[in-house]
């Protein structure tokens, strides 16, 4: 029975990873123990541009601009890569429960799963303690900044660089919402809806801060870990401006 259970669990995990793998268009790999590199998933890009019915050349350049922005973020801000790696490692190590804590966490997960399915709770509420959720929120704020900043850059290149940029953004935003009930359910169970909020909230933060203090004022965000937005500030850009600019 243990062998059978392990095989079934392995099959389920493999199926979920297979589904997730079709959603990724590109990634700037931080490579904690290696050399960072920019990755593009060609089959997924081809599939996405066909589903969206957009211009192939424009769409590929648009995707590359997003990932290239991540490369610039991490190469132009030397401390950023190690900061994120260290925070993620520390959090990941602390989130692995043992003994009685593991059983208690499992029970909590089973009890709370219906609320996750209904979209009333986030999956991280069930998998982390209150302290861990605070740390997750802090890391999420930084990731929201990075993803939102990349989205703003890719959208503001203008039609002189990507003629169909407005059409691509409109259709791609709709794609991020999911394609049917099963797709939405899997996003909730895997925590991917939180990832979608990062793009939206981060872009709103970048635009709001830039409107208030200009591009140079926004770039203060890259000064040090202390000037990165805190969790409440992602949805309250004026609070970040007050704290950093006085």
TANOR-V366789 format. One record per helix or strand. SS is the DSSP state (H for helix, E for strand). FROM is the first residue (numbers start at 0). LEN is the number of residues. If there is no record, write none. Layout:
<<SS	FROM	LEN> <SS	FROM	LEN>>
//
This chain:
<<H	1	20> <E	25	4> <E	36	4> <H	41	11> <H	55	21> <H	77	17> <H	98	19> <H	122	5> <H	129	26> <H	164	12> <H	180	10> <H	191	31> <H	224	3> <H	230	4> <H	236	9>>
//
